[in-house]
């Protein structure tokens, strides 16, 4: 979900947790892919981001992505990762 949409949802009264769930597990459920996407579980596809900030404190943490993992491999890193 684009950050602009996340901001609109926060402004409309959703919590950060609700916005993150709407962007991940709920979105996977809507497209019928909850067995493969949406949560961090063994056997699921590993596309995720690592943020230095806490998106539960502020959704603006999504403006600073430190690491992108796509298909289980580091696709981008702003920090030195092994």
Secondary structure as UniProt FT lines:
FT   HELIX           3..11
FT   TURN            12..13
FT   HELIX           16..23
FT   HELIX           25..30
FT   TURN            31..32
FT   TURN            34..36
FT   TURN            42..43
FT   STRAND          48..51
FT   TURN            55..57
FT   HELIX           59..63
FT   STRAND          65..70
FT   TURN            71..72
FT   STRAND          73..77
//
